[in-house]
Amino acid sequence: MRVTPLIAVAGFLAQHVIAWGTVGHATVAYIASGLMKPETADYCKSVLGDNSSDFIGAIASWADSYRYEPGGGFSSVFHYIDAIDNPPYSCDVDFERDCTEEGCIVSAIMNYTDIQRTQHEPMSLKWIVHFLGDIHQPLHDENYGAGGNNISVLVDGEKWNLHAAWDTAFITKMTGGKDLATAKTFSEMLLTRIKGHGVYAAQARKWFRGSLKDTKAAAMGWATETNDLVCSHVLPQGPIAIEGKELNGTYYQEAVPVLEEQMAKAGWRLAAWLDLIATGSTPLGGAPCKGPKKA
């Protein structure tokens, strides 16, 4: 793993913003709660001490606030993995190169999954819920421009950095709200696409490839797949094409289906992951999703 100087780490942490925002993270959680096995839901409710329908929606953003609490700063590096690649010409995640000695989102998913399997802790469960959301946001699997934080753009005339635009501005524009009620409504729409004869139904069976015997492979598969979107949709023509530009036109329109599918995938995979932790099996498996690229 590459070693990043502490000064550089501190500077980067200061620039990182909350991933997906409240609506994005809660949407992923509500999708998962609508797909997981009943036994899994009971397990999560018991661990979290919450029997309401919001049992994981309400805690989905907890990890973002915790890292700013006294003693929580150590967890900041767990929200991303810095792929040192060259978008839009090449996108690639390499665990040994990109996960620092302090940790990254892949190592965090590995570690807290192991803890949850044996200790059944509310804190590790909260982290798992959050990090499976984060890893599906393309700029949380990318180093370029500090994960997009150093790329300034406009959304409906308002100044944002590119990372925050994908996390929050676009999702607020898509959904029209910023609260849990908005996330619940939005998740219900995405669930109709996943279930029955919805537009995602056939492909959703291919979204999950994972085993608790190799948590690194599973998490790296998700990170690699998501990082590819940096080249294809986030920076398809490089930063110069969008730096300081208004993104409410074609760029936004092309980002919407990507964001919707990423949240649907994250919810599906979170449900399957928690099924495995809670019960040892999941009905949400299928053909392998894209795995890590080989050197």
N, C-alpha and C positions, 0 to 999 in steps of 0.2 A: 504494500500500500504506500502511496506517496505521503510524505510528511509535509504538512503545510505550516509555515512559520506562524506562531501564535498571534503576531500582530496582524498578519493577513487574515487569519481566521476571524479575529475580533472585528476587523473592518467589514468582512463579508457578512457576518452575523447581523451587524447593525443595519445592513441594507435589505436583508430578507424580510419580506412581508408575510402576512398570514395567508397560507395556502387555501385556495378554493373559497375562502370566506365562510361565514356562518351558513349561508344557504347551500353552497357547494358541498361542504362536509356533511351537513345534516341530510341533504338529498341522498348522498351515498349511503348513509346510515339507514335512512328510511327504506331505501330500496333493499338493502340487506335484510332488514327486519321483515320485509314482505316476502322474502325468498327462502330464508333459513328454515330448518326443521323446527317443529314446535318444541322439541326437546332442547334445541339450541337456544331458542328464545327464553325458555324457562331457566336454563343455565345462566344466561347473561343477566336476566332479571334478578336471580338469586345473588350473583357475584356483585352486582351493582346496587342491590338493595332498592330496586325500582320496579314496580309491577305495572307501571303505566305503559301506554303505547309509545311513549317517547323515550323508552329505556336506553336506546343507544343514540337516537337523534339528539337528545339533550346534552350528551357528553361528547359529541363528535368533534367539537372545537376546543375541548378542554386543554389539549396539549399545547395549543397556541398561546393560551393565557398562562399556563404553568411555566413555560420557559422564561417568562418575565418576572416570576415570583422569586423571592429570596431562596437560593439553593436550587433553582430550576434551570439556571443558565447552561448547565452541562448538556441539556437535552436539545439545544438549538441545532447542533450539527446533525441530529437524527432526522431532520425534516427533509433532507435532500441528499443526492449524490451528484457530485460535480463532474460530469462527463467532459473530459478535456479533449474535445473533438473540434471540428471546423465547419459548423453549419454555414451555408446550406450545402457545402461540398461533401461533407462526410459527417455522419452522426453515429456515435458508437459509445457504449458504456463498457468499461473494464473495471472489475471490482478491485483488483490489485493496484491499478493506477489511480482510480478515482475515489475510493473510499479511504478517508484519512485515518491516521492513528487514533484520532478522537472518536471516530465512528461515522456512520452515514445511515441513510434510511434503510438500506439493505441489511446492514448488520443489526440495526435496531429491530427490524421485523424478525430477524432470526432470533435475537436474544429474548425479546419479550414474548415471542411465541413459546420458546422453551420454558420461560418462567411461568407463563399462564397454564401450560400443560401440567405443571407439577404443584404450583402454589395457589392457583385460582384467585389471583389478586385483582381488585378493581382497577388499580393504577395501570398494571400491564395490559389489561383488557382495553382500557381507554386509549392507551398508546397504539395498540393494534388497530383499533377502529380508525384512529386518526391517520396513521401512517399508510394504511392501505388506500386512503383517499389521496394523500399527498403524492404517492408514487405514481398516480395516474394523471398528475398535472405535468405536462411536458417540461416546463421550466424548472421543475424540481428534480429533473434528471439531466441537467445541463449547466455547464460552467460559464458559457459565453456571456459576457456582459453581466457577470455576477447573477446568473440565472435570469437575465433580462431586466434586472433592477437598474442597470445603468443605461438602458435604452429608453429615451423619453418619447412618448407618443401622446396623441389626443384622442379622446373618445367623447363624441358629441360636444366638442369644444373645450372639454375639461382636461387638464394636464394629468397624465398618469405615467408610471413607468410600465414597460411591457409586461413584466411579471404581474403587477397588480391589475393590469387590464385583463389578463387571462384569469386571474384568481377571482376578481371581484366585479370590475366594471362591466365586462361582457355578461356575466351571470346575472347581475342586477338588471341589466338592459333586457336580457332574455326573459326573466321571470317577473320583473316588475316589483320585486320586494326584497326585503333583507332579513326576514324573521323565520322562525321555525314553521309557521303556518304556510308561508310561501314555499319552503322546502318540501313540506308534506304534500302539497298540491302538485308541485313539480315532479316529485318522486312517483306519484300515482300515475302521471302521464307517461313517465319513462317505463314504469312497470307494465303498462298496457302494451308497450312496444316489445317488451321481453316475453310476456306470457302469451299463451294460446297461439293465435295466428298473427301476432304483432310483427312489425318489420324487422325486429332484432331476433325473433324467436329461433330461427334456424341457426344463425351464426352464434347465438348465445351458448349453445351446447358446446361450442369449440373454445369458449373464453377461458375455461379453467383447466389448467394443468398444474397440479401441485401435490406435494406429498410432505408430510411432517418429517419424513426421513431425509429430505433434502430441501430445507427451507431456503437456502441460498439460491439454488437453481430456480425455484419458483419466483422469488423476489427479483432476481436478475432478469428473468424472462419478462416480467412486467415492466421493469425499468427500461430494458432494451427496446421493447415494443413502443413504449411511450416516448422515449428519446427520439425515435425515428420521426415523430411528428414535428420535432423542431425543424428538421430539414424540409419536410413536405408541407407544413402548414404554418408554423410559427415564424420562421425566417426563410421562406422559400426563395426569396431573391436577395437575402442578406439584410443586415441592419440598415444600410443606406436607403433602401427602398421605403422604410417606414419611420426612420428617425425623425421626430418632430412632426410627423404627418398625422392627419385625421384618419382614424381606422373604422369609421362608422359605415363605410360602403362595402365594397366587395370583400375586403379583408375580414370584416366582422361577419358577413353573411357566410363566408366559408369556414369561419371559426365555430359558428354555432353548432353544426352537426358533429364536429369533432368533440366539442365540450359535452354535448349531450351523450354521445356514445361513450366517452371516457368515464363519465359519471355512472352510466349504466353498467359498464364493465367493472368499475371499482365496486359497485354495490353487489354485483353477482359474485365477484371473487371474494369480497369480504364475507358474504353469507357462506360460501363454500369453505373458506378458511376457518370461520368460527364453528361450522358444522364439524370439521375435522377435529378441532380442539375439544369441543364439547362432547362429541359422540363417537369419533373415530371414523366416520364415513359421511359422504355427502351425495345427494342425488344430482348435484349440479356439475358433475364432471363431464368430460367429453374428449374429443380429439385434441391433441396437444396444441397449445397456442405457441406463438413464435418464441423460441428460446434465445439465449444469449448468442451474440455473434462470435464466431471463431476467428482467432487471429490468423 
